[in-house]
Each structure stands twice: as C-alpha cells, then as structure tokens.
Amino acid sequence: MVISSSPSNHNFPTWVGAATATRTQSPLEFDKIELINNNNNNMVSKESGSSSDVGLGFLERSVSAAGSAVLSAILVNPLDVAKTRLQAQAAGVPYSDLCGAACFDNPILPGMRSHPFYNRSVMGSGTCSAECSRYKGTVDVFYKVVREEGFTRLWRGTNASLALAVPSVGVYLPLYDIFRNLMEGYTSHNAPTMTPYVPLVAGSLARSIACVSCYPVELARTRMQAFKNTANGVKPPGVWKTLAEVISPVNGTNLHGYRSLWIGLGAQLARDVPFSAICWSTLEPVRRSILGFVGSEAKGTTILGANFFAGFVAGTLAAASTCPLDVVRTRRQIENDPERKMRMTTRTTLIEIWRDGGVRGLFAGVGPRVARAGPSVGIVVSLYEVVKYIVQQRRHSTQ
C-alpha cells in the first residue's frame, strides 16, 4: 500500500499508508514506496515493484488479524450471548426458570413480590406470567442473565470465541488480502470491468475456507451460549467437553459421531459466504469514498475512524441481510435429538421457522446481531490495518 509523495502528506502518522491505499490499483503500477516518519517528517524512500503490504507473508498477516480478533471477541461477546439466547428461545429452548430471577423478593415486605408481572393468588402462593418467563429483547436478556447467572455469564463462551476468532480471522483476513491482490493484479490487465467485483469473490472464497476449517469450535461456542448452567459450584463445560457432549449421544444411534461436529455447516456457509460478499462489496467502496472525501490532509485518527465507520456500515448491512440464515444455523446447532439433527437441512429449517414464527421468527435476535456485527467488523478491519502496518515496519527495521 502506498502513500502519495506530495508534501501535503508530511503530517501523516507512519501507519496511515495501510489504511489509505486505493485497493483497486495493481501492484505493478507502483515504482516506489514512500514511508513517512511522523517524528521528524522526513520521507524515507524504498525501491519496490509492489505495494507496501504485498511483501507480507501469510504468517505475518495472520498475526495482525489475530490481534484484532482478540479485542473484538471480548468486547462484543455479551451481544453474541443475547442474540443466541433470543434465537434459542424462538427455537423452543426452555427458559421457564427466568421467573425466579426477575420476580425477586421484596426485602422490605417479604410477603410481596416486587416485579409487576408477579401475581398473588388467594391462598398466598405466587405465580409469574408468561411475559416474566421469557426474554423480551436484548436489554432483558442482559438483565435476567446478570440476575440469575451472574455478570460474568455475559461472557459465556468467550474462550470458544477466542479459540474461534484467532484461527478463523487469522485465516480469513490474510486469505482475503492475498486473493484480492492476486485477482486485482489479473483483472486490472485482463478484465478491468471485473475489478469492482474482486472484493465480493475474494471475500467469499476466503470465508468459505475459514468457515470449514474452524467450524467445530463455532458449534461449541453456540451451544455454550444457548444452554444455561445454573448449578451452584458446578463449572460449566468448556469447549472440549461441549464437543464431547455433541458426539456422545450420536454414538448410541449407530451414526457417525464425527459428522455431528459439522452439523449445520451448510447453514453456516449459507450465512457466512453471503455475509462476507455483502460486507466486502460494501466496505471497500465506502472506505474509498470516505478517504477520498477527507483528503490527504486528514489526521491519523480520522483515517482510523474512516476504516471503523466503513466496517461498521458494511457489518451492519451484512448482518441484517443474513439474519434468517443465522437463525437457521443456530437452530441446527442447538438441536439435541441426534436423529432429527442429521435430517435437518437449511431449506427445511427455513420453511419450519417461517411456518412457526413468520417474519418475526426469521429475524429473531436481529437487534443484538446487528449491534454486534457493526462494531465487530469496524474494530477488526481498523486494527488489522494498523497492526499489519506495525508488523511490516518492524520487519523493515530488522532487515
């Protein structure tokens, strides 16, 4: 990636080149890389035949992507828990004991309950209404999870999220970069009209490979977030125990146990490939437009903000568009009947959800899903560009 050599760029921080480059240019178009030193404003020239990030290897790109994925996974995990709980509830997972957490005892008048949905009978016993026994939205999930299971349960499945995010994003973003650079180098000379579609194709290919390679961990994370574990003093199952529980019921039905680790993979691909295609097809032109608008005089924080905003918009649009497929994926992953889950397909599950819940069922959990995806994509894209540039600078300094 290249920073213009014009004098107006002398106030740029050293990492901005990673964020400001126009990605549709061929590496062969560049004869020189201009790296700007923020401390003394001196220009350092390097002869090269490629843009500044083309020389980065797969391992270096993976380290950059993994670093951004860790922060994103930790920050947005509560929203992922809320989304999964709402989708699991729509699929019929029972959360009837929520009443005990929401309809809590009044410490001043022990004989009364303080929740408005609590009703007292003539004999003095109490019951909770159906409204009190269900999650009613994202905020309600947060409230009831904290009251009944504890604040830390909002980060239930974080270990699985990290175990998934680091290898998944560590494969996904580097492959996207590599595929994009190769395709743009080809289309710019042989099929210029196809260049705008490169992000769509590159993102779809990269996401497919990452999804297949890391799917069992994704399955474990979804099940860890969907099912409650409220027994006092009992440590909830981790990633490996959760996967073992997925396999064990299948062994008694003479079905191939290992196949259950990829239950719902079709739904996952049906969700993630369109998500990636929509995301990158939106992100690249939005980022290019914003950077073109702010111009070369923009500060480093403005450039970082432009990358975050482009990622936020792209992630939000892609998440909303693919929500029905996410509901299908969740429903297939949390199915406990081993024979039924082997028969489930994406198409039949979509029809079943539509029949039972209509549009509302297809978009169960869309609020927290959109609220999670926007910041997540923005954080990952912004930090990936920054960390990638830092890794590249350290590499140059050791040469």
C-alpha positions as a Markdown table, in Angstrom:
| # | Residue | x | y | z |
|---|---|---|---|---|
| 1 | Met | 0.0 | 0.0 | 0.0 |
| 2 | Val | 1.3 | 3.4 | -0.9 |
| 3 | Ile | 1.2 | 6.9 | 0.4 |
| 4 | Ser | 1.4 | 9.7 | -2.0 |
| 5 | Ser | 4.7 | 11.6 | -2.1 |
| 6 | Ser | 3.1 | 15.0 | -2.2 |
| 7 | Pro | 4.3 | 17.5 | 0.5 |
| 8 | Ser | 0.8 | 17.7 | 1.9 |
| 9 | Asn | 1.2 | 14.2 | 3.4 |
| 10 | His | 4.0 | 15.1 | 5.8 |
| 11 | Asn | 1.7 | 15.2 | 8.8 |
| 12 | Phe | 0.6 | 11.6 | 8.4 |
| 13 | Pro | 1.4 | 9.0 | 11.1 |
| 14 | Thr | 3.5 | 6.1 | 9.9 |
| 15 | Trp | 0.7 | 3.6 | 9.9 |
| 16 | Val | -1.7 | 5.6 | 7.7 |
| 17 | Gly | -0.5 | 4.1 | 4.5 |
| 18 | Ala | -2.1 | 0.8 | 5.4 |
| 19 | Ala | -5.5 | 2.4 | 5.7 |
| 20 | Thr | -5.4 | 5.0 | 2.9 |
| 21 | Ala | -4.3 | 2.9 | 0.0 |
| 22 | Thr | -6.6 | 2.5 | -3.0 |
| 23 | Arg | -7.0 | -1.2 | -3.2 |
| 24 | Thr | -8.0 | -1.4 | -6.9 |
| 25 | Gln | -4.6 | -0.4 | -8.1 |
| 26 | Ser | -2.3 | -3.1 | -9.5 |
| 27 | Pro | 1.0 | -3.6 | -7.6 |
| 28 | Leu | 2.8 | -3.2 | -10.9 |
| 29 | Glu | 1.7 | 0.4 | -11.2 |
| 30 | Phe | 4.0 | 1.4 | -8.3 |
| 31 | Asp | 7.6 | 2.1 | -8.7 |
| 32 | Lys | 8.4 | 3.5 | -5.3 |
| 33 | Ile | 7.1 | 3.3 | -1.7 |
| 34 | Glu | 7.0 | 6.5 | 0.3 |
| 35 | Leu | 7.0 | 5.8 | 4.0 |
| 36 | Ile | 6.5 | 8.9 | 6.2 |
| 37 | Asn | 8.2 | 9.3 | 9.6 |
| 38 | Asn | 5.8 | 11.1 | 12.0 |
| 39 | Asn | 8.5 | 12.2 | 14.4 |
| 40 | Asn | 10.8 | 14.2 | 12.1 |
| 41 | Asn | 8.6 | 14.5 | 9.0 |
| 42 | Asn | 11.4 | 13.1 | 6.8 |
| 43 | Met | 10.5 | 11.0 | 3.8 |
| 44 | Val | 12.1 | 7.6 | 3.5 |
| 45 | Ser | 12.1 | 6.1 | 0.0 |
| 46 | Lys | 12.2 | 2.4 | -0.8 |
| 47 | Glu | 12.6 | 1.0 | -4.3 |
| 48 | Ser | 10.0 | -1.7 | -4.9 |
| 49 | Gly | 7.9 | -3.2 | -7.6 |
| 50 | Ser | 4.8 | -3.8 | -5.3 |
| 51 | Ser | 2.6 | -2.0 | -2.9 |
| 52 | Ser | 3.8 | -2.0 | 0.7 |
| 53 | Asp | 1.7 | -4.8 | 2.1 |
| 54 | Val | 2.2 | -7.3 | -0.8 |
| 55 | Gly | 5.5 | -8.4 | 0.7 |
| 56 | Leu | 3.9 | -9.5 | 3.9 |
| 57 | Gly | 3.7 | -13.3 | 4.3 |
| 58 | Phe | 0.7 | -15.3 | 5.4 |
| 59 | Leu | 2.1 | -15.7 | 8.9 |
| 60 | Glu | 2.6 | -12.0 | 9.4 |
| 61 | Arg | -0.9 | -11.2 | 8.1 |
| 62 | Ser | -2.3 | -13.9 | 10.4 |
| 63 | Val | -0.6 | -12.4 | 13.5 |
| 64 | Ser | -2.1 | -9.0 | 12.5 |
| 65 | Ala | -5.6 | -10.4 | 12.1 |
| 66 | Ala | -5.4 | -12.5 | 15.3 |
| 67 | Gly | -4.5 | -9.4 | 17.4 |
| 68 | Ser | -7.6 | -7.5 | 16.1 |
| 69 | Ala | -9.8 | -10.5 | 16.6 |
| 70 | Val | -9.0 | -11.0 | 20.3 |
| 71 | Leu | -10.2 | -7.5 | 21.2 |
| 72 | Ser | -13.3 | -7.7 | 19.1 |
| 73 | Ala | -14.3 | -11.1 | 20.5 |
| 74 | Ile | -14.0 | -9.9 | 24.1 |
| 75 | Leu | -15.9 | -6.6 | 23.6 |
| 76 | Val | -18.9 | -8.0 | 21.6 |
| 77 | Asn | -19.4 | -11.3 | 23.4 |
| 78 | Pro | -22.4 | -10.1 | 25.5 |
| 79 | Leu | -24.3 | -9.2 | 22.4 |
| 80 | Asp | -23.5 | -12.6 | 20.9 |
| 81 | Val | -24.9 | -14.3 | 24.1 |
| 82 | Ala | -28.1 | -12.1 | 23.8 |
| 83 | Lys | -28.5 | -13.0 | 20.1 |
| 84 | Thr | -28.1 | -16.7 | 20.7 |
| 85 | Arg | -30.5 | -16.8 | 23.7 |
| 86 | Leu | -33.2 | -15.0 | 21.7 |
| 87 | Gln | -32.8 | -17.3 | 18.8 |
| 88 | Ala | -32.7 | -20.4 | 21.0 |
| 89 | Gln | -35.8 | -19.3 | 22.8 |
| 90 | Ala | -37.6 | -18.9 | 19.4 |
| 91 | Ala | -36.5 | -22.5 | 18.7 |
| 92 | Gly | -38.1 | -23.8 | 21.8 |
| 93 | Val | -35.2 | -23.9 | 24.3 |
| 94 | Pro | -37.0 | -23.6 | 27.7 |
| 95 | Tyr | -36.0 | -20.6 | 29.9 |
| 96 | Ser | -39.0 | -21.1 | 32.3 |
| 97 | Asp | -36.9 | -20.6 | 35.4 |
| 98 | Leu | -36.3 | -17.0 | 34.5 |
| 99 | Cys | -39.2 | -16.0 | 36.7 |
| 100 | Gly | -37.2 | -16.8 | 39.8 |
| 101 | Ala | -34.6 | -14.2 | 38.8 |
| 102 | Ala | -36.8 | -11.5 | 37.5 |
| 103 | Cys | -39.6 | -11.7 | 40.1 |
| 104 | Phe | -37.4 | -11.3 | 43.1 |
| 105 | Asp | -38.4 | -11.0 | 46.7 |
| 106 | Asn | -39.0 | -7.5 | 48.1 |
| 107 | Pro | -36.6 | -7.2 | 51.1 |
| 108 | Ile | -38.9 | -4.7 | 52.9 |
| 109 | Leu | -42.1 | -6.7 | 52.5 |
| 110 | Pro | -41.0 | -10.4 | 52.3 |
| 111 | Gly | -44.6 | -11.5 | 51.7 |
| 112 | Met | -44.8 | -9.5 | 48.4 |
| 113 | Arg | -43.0 | -9.8 | 45.1 |
| 114 | Ser | -41.7 | -6.6 | 43.6 |
| 115 | His | -42.0 | -7.5 | 39.9 |
| 116 | Pro | -45.1 | -6.1 | 38.1 |
| 117 | Phe | -45.7 | -9.4 | 36.3 |
| 118 | Tyr | -45.9 | -11.4 | 39.6 |
| 119 | Asn | -49.4 | -12.3 | 40.7 |
| 120 | Arg | -50.5 | -13.5 | 44.1 |
| 121 | Ser | -53.3 | -16.0 | 44.4 |
| 122 | Val | -56.0 | -16.1 | 47.1 |
| 123 | Met | -54.1 | -18.7 | 49.1 |
| 124 | Gly | -50.9 | -16.5 | 49.1 |
| 125 | Ser | -48.8 | -18.5 | 46.7 |
| 126 | Gly | -47.3 | -16.7 | 43.7 |
| 127 | Thr | -47.0 | -17.3 | 40.0 |
| 128 | Cys | -45.3 | -15.5 | 37.3 |
| 129 | Ser | -46.9 | -14.5 | 34.0 |
| 130 | Ala | -45.7 | -15.8 | 30.6 |
| 131 | Glu | -44.2 | -12.4 | 30.0 |
| 132 | Cys | -42.0 | -12.7 | 33.0 |
| 133 | Ser | -40.8 | -16.2 | 31.9 |
| 134 | Arg | -39.4 | -15.1 | 28.5 |
| 135 | Tyr | -36.7 | -12.9 | 27.2 |
| 136 | Lys | -38.3 | -9.9 | 25.6 |
| 137 | Gly | -35.3 | -8.3 | 24.0 |
| 138 | Thr | -31.5 | -7.6 | 24.2 |
| 139 | Val | -31.6 | -5.5 | 27.4 |
| 140 | Asp | -34.0 | -8.0 | 29.0 |
| 141 | Val | -31.5 | -10.8 | 28.3 |
| 142 | Phe | -28.7 | -8.8 | 29.9 |
| 143 | Tyr | -30.9 | -8.1 | 33.0 |
| 144 | Lys | -32.0 | -11.7 | 33.5 |
| 145 | Val | -28.7 | -13.3 | 32.8 |
| 146 | Val | -26.9 | -11.0 | 35.3 |
| 147 | Arg | -29.6 | -11.5 | 38.0 |
| 148 | Glu | -29.8 | -15.3 | 37.7 |
| 149 | Glu | -26.5 | -16.4 | 36.4 |
| 150 | Gly | -24.1 | -13.6 | 37.3 |
| 151 | Phe | -22.5 | -10.7 | 35.4 |
| 152 | Thr | -19.6 | -12.9 | 34.1 |
| 153 | Arg | -22.1 | -15.2 | 32.3 |
| 154 | Leu | -22.4 | -12.4 | 29.7 |
| 155 | Trp | -19.0 | -13.6 | 28.6 |
| 156 | Arg | -20.1 | -17.2 | 28.5 |
| 157 | Gly | -18.4 | -18.8 | 25.5 |
| 158 | Thr | -15.6 | -16.2 | 25.4 |
| 159 | Asn | -13.0 | -18.9 | 25.5 |
| 160 | Ala | -14.7 | -20.5 | 22.5 |
| 161 | Ser | -15.0 | -17.1 | 20.8 |
| 162 | Leu | -11.3 | -16.6 | 21.2 |
| 163 | Ala | -10.5 | -20.1 | 20.2 |
| 164 | Leu | -12.6 | -19.4 | 17.1 |
| 165 | Ala | -11.7 | -15.8 | 16.4 |
| 166 | Val | -7.9 | -16.2 | 16.4 |
| 167 | Pro | -7.6 | -19.1 | 13.9 |
| 168 | Ser | -10.7 | -18.1 | 11.9 |
| 169 | Val | -9.9 | -14.4 | 11.5 |
| 170 | Gly | -6.2 | -15.4 | 11.3 |
| 171 | Val | -7.1 | -17.4 | 8.2 |
| 172 | Tyr | -9.9 | -15.3 | 6.8 |
| 173 | Leu | -8.3 | -11.8 | 6.5 |
| 174 | Pro | -4.9 | -12.9 | 5.2 |
| 175 | Leu | -6.6 | -15.1 | 2.6 |
| 176 | Tyr | -8.8 | -12.2 | 1.6 |
| 177 | Asp | -5.8 | -9.9 | 1.2 |
| 178 | Ile | -3.9 | -12.5 | -0.8 |
| 179 | Phe | -6.9 | -13.4 | -3.1 |
| 180 | Arg | -7.7 | -9.7 | -3.6 |
| 181 | Asn | -4.2 | -8.8 | -4.5 |
| 182 | Leu | -3.9 | -11.7 | -7.0 |
| 183 | Met | -7.3 | -11.0 | -8.5 |
| 184 | Glu | -6.8 | -7.3 | -8.8 |
| 185 | Gly | -3.4 | -7.8 | -10.4 |
| 186 | Tyr | -5.1 | -10.1 | -13.0 |
| 187 | Thr | -8.3 | -8.1 | -13.7 |
| 188 | Ser | -6.5 | -4.8 | -14.0 |
| 189 | His | -4.7 | -6.0 | -17.0 |
| 190 | Asn | -7.0 | -8.6 | -18.5 |
| 191 | Ala | -10.6 | -7.7 | -17.4 |
| 192 | Pro | -10.8 | -4.1 | -16.0 |
| 193 | Thr | -14.6 | -4.2 | -15.8 |
| 194 | Met | -14.4 | -7.1 | -13.4 |
| 195 | Thr | -12.2 | -5.3 | -10.8 |
| 196 | Pro | -15.1 | -3.9 | -8.8 |
| 197 | Tyr | -16.3 | -7.4 | -8.1 |
| 198 | Val | -13.0 | -8.6 | -6.8 |
| 199 | Pro | -13.8 | -7.9 | -3.1 |
| 200 | Leu | -17.0 | -10.0 | -3.4 |
| 201 | Val | -15.3 | -13.0 | -4.9 |
| 202 | Ala | -12.2 | -12.8 | -2.7 |
| 203 | Gly | -14.2 | -12.4 | 0.5 |
| 204 | Ser | -16.5 | -15.3 | -0.4 |
| 205 | Leu | -13.6 | -17.7 | -1.1 |
| 206 | Ala | -11.6 | -16.7 | 2.0 |
| 207 | Arg | -14.7 | -17.0 | 4.2 |
| 208 | Ser | -15.5 | -20.5 | 2.9 |
| 209 | Ile | -12.1 | -21.8 | 3.7 |
| 210 | Ala | -12.0 | -20.3 | 7.2 |
| 211 | Cys | -15.5 | -21.5 | 7.9 |
| 212 | Val | -14.9 | -25.1 | 7.1 |
| 213 | Ser | -11.6 | -25.3 | 8.9 |
| 214 | Cys | -12.9 | -23.8 | 12.2 |
| 215 | Tyr | -16.5 | -25.0 | 12.3 |
| 216 | Pro | -16.4 | -27.4 | 15.3 |
| 217 | Val | -15.3 | -24.6 | 17.6 |
| 218 | Glu | -18.1 | -22.4 | 16.2 |
| 219 | Leu | -20.5 | -25.2 | 17.1 |
| 220 | Ala | -19.2 | -25.4 | 20.6 |
| 221 | Arg | -19.5 | -21.7 | 21.1 |
| 222 | Thr | -23.1 | -21.6 | 20.0 |
| 223 | Arg | -24.1 | -24.4 | 22.3 |
| 224 | Met | -22.2 | -22.9 | 25.3 |
| 225 | Gln | -24.1 | -19.6 | 24.9 |
| 226 | Ala | -27.5 | -21.1 | 24.2 |
| 227 | Phe | -27.8 | -23.5 | 27.2 |
| 228 | Lys | -27.8 | -22.4 | 30.8 |
| 229 | Asn | -25.8 | -23.8 | 33.6 |
| 230 | Thr | -27.0 | -22.5 | 37.0 |
| 231 | Ala | -25.9 | -25.3 | 39.4 |
| 232 | Asn | -24.0 | -23.7 | 42.2 |
| 233 | Gly | -20.4 | -24.7 | 42.4 |
| 234 | Val | -20.5 | -26.6 | 39.1 |
| 235 | Lys | -18.1 | -25.3 | 36.5 |
| 236 | Pro | -19.9 | -25.0 | 33.1 |
| 237 | Pro | -18.4 | -27.2 | 30.4 |
| 238 | Gly | -15.7 | -25.8 | 28.2 |
| 239 | Val | -15.0 | -26.2 | 24.5 |
| 240 | Trp | -13.7 | -29.8 | 24.5 |
| 241 | Lys | -16.4 | -31.1 | 26.9 |
| 242 | Thr | -19.1 | -29.4 | 24.9 |
| 243 | Leu | -17.9 | -31.1 | 21.7 |
| 244 | Ala | -17.7 | -34.4 | 23.6 |
| 245 | Glu | -21.3 | -34.0 | 24.6 |
| 246 | Val | -22.2 | -33.3 | 21.0 |
| 247 | Ile | -20.6 | -36.6 | 19.9 |
| 248 | Ser | -21.7 | -38.9 | 22.7 |
| 249 | Pro | -25.5 | -39.1 | 22.0 |
| 250 | Val | -24.8 | -40.0 | 18.4 |
| 251 | Asn | -22.7 | -43.0 | 19.3 |
| 252 | Gly | -25.7 | -44.8 | 20.7 |
| 253 | Thr | -27.6 | -44.4 | 17.4 |
| 254 | Asn | -25.0 | -46.0 | 15.1 |
| 255 | Leu | -24.5 | -42.7 | 13.4 |
| 256 | His | -21.0 | -41.4 | 12.6 |
| 257 | Gly | -20.1 | -39.3 | 15.6 |
| 258 | Tyr | -17.6 | -37.1 | 13.9 |
| 259 | Arg | -20.3 | -36.0 | 11.4 |
| 260 | Ser | -22.1 | -34.3 | 14.3 |
| 261 | Leu | -19.2 | -31.9 | 14.7 |
| 262 | Trp | -20.2 | -30.4 | 11.3 |
| 263 | Ile | -23.9 | -30.3 | 11.9 |
| 264 | Gly | -25.2 | -27.0 | 10.5 |
| 265 | Leu | -22.1 | -26.4 | 8.3 |
| 266 | Gly | -24.3 | -25.9 | 5.3 |
| 267 | Ala | -26.3 | -23.2 | 7.1 |
| 268 | Gln | -23.1 | -21.7 | 8.4 |
| 269 | Leu | -21.7 | -21.4 | 4.8 |
| 270 | Ala | -25.1 | -20.2 | 3.6 |
| 271 | Arg | -24.9 | -17.4 | 6.2 |
| 272 | Asp | -21.2 | -16.5 | 6.1 |
| 273 | Val | -20.5 | -16.5 | 2.4 |
| 274 | Pro | -23.2 | -14.0 | 1.6 |
| 275 | Phe | -22.3 | -12.1 | 4.7 |
| 276 | Ser | -18.7 | -11.8 | 3.5 |
| 277 | Ala | -19.7 | -11.0 | 0.0 |
| 278 | Ile | -22.0 | -8.2 | 1.1 |
| 279 | Cys | -19.6 | -6.9 | 3.7 |
| 280 | Trp | -16.5 | -6.5 | 1.5 |
| 281 | Ser | -18.6 | -5.3 | -1.5 |
| 282 | Thr | -19.9 | -2.5 | 0.8 |
| 283 | Leu | -16.8 | -1.8 | 2.9 |
| 284 | Glu | -14.3 | -1.2 | 0.1 |
| 285 | Pro | -16.3 | 1.5 | -1.9 |
| 286 | Val | -17.5 | 3.1 | 1.4 |
| 287 | Arg | -13.9 | 3.3 | 2.7 |
| 288 | Arg | -12.6 | 4.6 | -0.6 |
| 289 | Ser | -15.3 | 7.3 | -0.8 |
| 290 | Ile | -14.7 | 8.4 | 2.8 |
| 291 | Leu | -10.9 | 8.6 | 2.4 |
| 292 | Gly | -11.4 | 10.4 | -0.9 |
| 293 | Phe | -13.7 | 12.9 | 0.9 |
| 294 | Val | -11.4 | 13.7 | 3.8 |
| 295 | Gly | -8.4 | 14.0 | 1.5 |
| 296 | Ser | -4.7 | 13.7 | 2.1 |
| 297 | Glu | -4.7 | 16.3 | 4.9 |
| 298 | Ala | -6.7 | 14.1 | 7.3 |
| 299 | Lys | -5.2 | 13.2 | 10.7 |
| 300 | Gly | -4.4 | 9.6 | 11.6 |
| 301 | Thr | -7.3 | 9.3 | 13.9 |
| 302 | Thr | -9.6 | 10.4 | 11.1 |
| 303 | Ile | -8.3 | 7.7 | 8.8 |
| 304 | Leu | -8.7 | 5.2 | 11.6 |
| 305 | Gly | -12.3 | 6.4 | 12.1 |
| 306 | Ala | -13.0 | 6.1 | 8.4 |
| 307 | Asn | -11.9 | 2.5 | 8.4 |
| 308 | Phe | -14.1 | 1.8 | 11.5 |
| 309 | Phe | -17.1 | 3.6 | 10.0 |
| 310 | Ala | -16.8 | 1.7 | 6.7 |
| 311 | Gly | -16.6 | -1.6 | 8.6 |
| 312 | Phe | -19.5 | -0.6 | 10.9 |
| 313 | Val | -21.8 | 0.2 | 7.9 |
| 314 | Ala | -20.7 | -2.9 | 6.0 |
| 315 | Gly | -21.1 | -5.2 | 9.0 |
| 316 | Thr | -24.5 | -3.8 | 9.9 |
| 317 | Leu | -25.9 | -4.2 | 6.4 |
| 318 | Ala | -24.5 | -7.7 | 6.0 |
| 319 | Ala | -25.7 | -8.9 | 9.4 |
| 320 | Ala | -29.3 | -7.6 | 8.9 |
| 321 | Ser | -29.4 | -9.2 | 5.4 |
| 322 | Thr | -28.3 | -12.6 | 6.5 |
| 323 | Cys | -30.1 | -12.9 | 9.9 |
| 324 | Pro | -32.6 | -15.6 | 8.7 |
| 325 | Leu | -29.7 | -17.8 | 7.8 |
| 326 | Asp | -28.1 | -17.1 | 11.2 |
| 327 | Val | -31.4 | -18.3 | 12.8 |
| 328 | Val | -31.2 | -21.5 | 10.8 |
| 329 | Arg | -27.6 | -22.1 | 11.8 |
| 330 | Thr | -28.4 | -21.6 | 15.5 |
| 331 | Arg | -31.4 | -23.9 | 15.4 |
| 332 | Arg | -29.5 | -26.7 | 13.7 |
| 333 | Gln | -26.6 | -26.3 | 16.1 |
| 334 | Ile | -28.7 | -26.5 | 19.3 |
| 335 | Glu | -30.8 | -29.4 | 18.2 |
| 336 | Asn | -30.4 | -32.2 | 20.8 |
| 337 | Asp | -32.2 | -35.0 | 19.0 |
| 338 | Pro | -29.4 | -36.9 | 17.2 |
| 339 | Glu | -31.6 | -38.4 | 14.5 |
| 340 | Arg | -33.5 | -35.2 | 13.8 |
| 341 | Lys | -30.4 | -33.1 | 13.6 |
| 342 | Met | -29.0 | -35.5 | 11.0 |
| 343 | Arg | -32.1 | -35.0 | 8.8 |
| 344 | Met | -32.3 | -31.2 | 9.1 |
| 345 | Thr | -31.3 | -29.1 | 6.1 |
| 346 | Thr | -31.1 | -25.4 | 5.6 |
| 347 | Arg | -34.1 | -25.3 | 3.3 |
| 348 | Thr | -36.4 | -27.4 | 5.5 |
| 349 | Thr | -35.4 | -25.4 | 8.6 |
| 350 | Leu | -36.1 | -22.1 | 6.9 |
| 351 | Ile | -39.6 | -23.4 | 6.0 |
| 352 | Glu | -40.2 | -24.6 | 9.5 |
| 353 | Ile | -39.2 | -21.3 | 11.0 |
| 354 | Trp | -41.4 | -19.4 | 8.6 |
| 355 | Arg | -44.3 | -21.7 | 9.4 |
| 356 | Asp | -43.9 | -21.4 | 13.1 |
| 357 | Gly | -42.9 | -17.7 | 13.5 |
| 358 | Gly | -43.2 | -15.9 | 10.2 |
| 359 | Val | -41.0 | -12.9 | 9.6 |
| 360 | Arg | -40.5 | -12.4 | 13.3 |
| 361 | Gly | -39.2 | -15.9 | 13.6 |
| 362 | Leu | -36.8 | -15.4 | 10.7 |
| 363 | Phe | -35.4 | -12.3 | 12.2 |
| 364 | Ala | -35.2 | -13.5 | 15.9 |
| 365 | Gly | -32.2 | -11.8 | 17.5 |
| 366 | Val | -31.6 | -9.4 | 14.7 |
| 367 | Gly | -31.1 | -6.5 | 17.2 |
| 368 | Pro | -28.1 | -7.9 | 19.1 |
| 369 | Arg | -26.8 | -9.5 | 15.9 |
| 370 | Val | -26.7 | -6.1 | 14.1 |
| 371 | Ala | -25.4 | -4.4 | 17.2 |
| 372 | Arg | -22.6 | -7.0 | 17.5 |
| 373 | Ala | -21.6 | -7.2 | 13.8 |
| 374 | Gly | -21.2 | -3.5 | 13.1 |
| 375 | Pro | -18.7 | -2.7 | 15.9 |
| 376 | Ser | -17.0 | -6.1 | 15.4 |
| 377 | Val | -16.3 | -5.6 | 11.7 |
| 378 | Gly | -15.2 | -2.0 | 12.4 |
| 379 | Ile | -12.8 | -3.0 | 15.1 |
| 380 | Val | -11.3 | -5.9 | 13.3 |
| 381 | Val | -10.8 | -4.0 | 10.0 |
| 382 | Ser | -9.3 | -0.9 | 11.7 |
| 383 | Leu | -7.0 | -2.8 | 14.0 |
| 384 | Tyr | -6.0 | -5.2 | 11.3 |
| 385 | Glu | -4.7 | -2.4 | 9.1 |
| 386 | Val | -2.9 | -0.8 | 11.9 |
| 387 | Val | -1.3 | -4.0 | 13.3 |
| 388 | Lys | -0.4 | -5.1 | 9.8 |
| 389 | Tyr | 1.5 | -1.9 | 9.2 |
| 390 | Ile | 3.3 | -2.1 | 12.6 |
| 391 | Val | 4.4 | -5.7 | 11.8 |
| 392 | Gln | 5.6 | -4.5 | 8.4 |
| 393 | Gln | 7.5 | -1.7 | 10.0 |
| 394 | Arg | 9.2 | -4.0 | 12.5 |
| 395 | Arg | 10.1 | -6.3 | 9.7 |
| 396 | His | 11.8 | -3.5 | 7.7 |
| 397 | Ser | 13.6 | -2.3 | 10.8 |
| 398 | Thr | 15.2 | -5.7 | 11.3 |
| 399 | Gln | 16.4 | -6.0 | 7.7 |
